[in-house]
Amino acid sequence: AMQIVGQPAFQAAALEAQEHSLVLLENRKHLLPLNPTGKRVFLRGVQPEAARAAGFTVVTSLDEADLAIVRTVTPSQRLHPGYIMGAIQHEGDLDFKPDNPDLLAIQEAARHVPTIVTVYLDRPAILTAMRPEAAALIGNFGVSDEALLNVVIGRAKPEGRLPVELPSSMQAVQQQKSDLPHDSRAPLYKIGFGLHYP
């Protein structure tokens, strides 16, 4: 294991797989890919060292920023805390409620600068509330900051497509049939959706 695990070739292949798995959901005014040179970026959930390595200047105030990059995750609730699986698995509603801290942060950032949002899709998130706020919206399935930023600046291209549909509302989720795949009414993004760079 000491000789095999972590070989540079394996690490490079893992990075490439992460880059290609990213699903570009929105890219308003063709914001991405962007040139980081001279760009001042406000970060939430992204390590400053990774942003600097990608060529950005990191700032701590939205008033100083040219753009923002925000990471978030699919919402969940702990509905069965007394059970082993209930304590470790994500369950509950899939939508971002109006008081969700990440949604509030995205809305605040979007009032100041173009905001790039990436959502960890461990479950099919409902992105209806954040869709109008994000200048660029990227779905991920677990990704390093390096891989994410490589796609943001165009060192790599997003090639992923959604393996599930992303519903438009919890009402649509509750009305769909549990024994049929991707049958919710008016999904926000259909299964197989994914934009690409020109």
Disulfide bonds with the S-S distance in Angstrom:
none
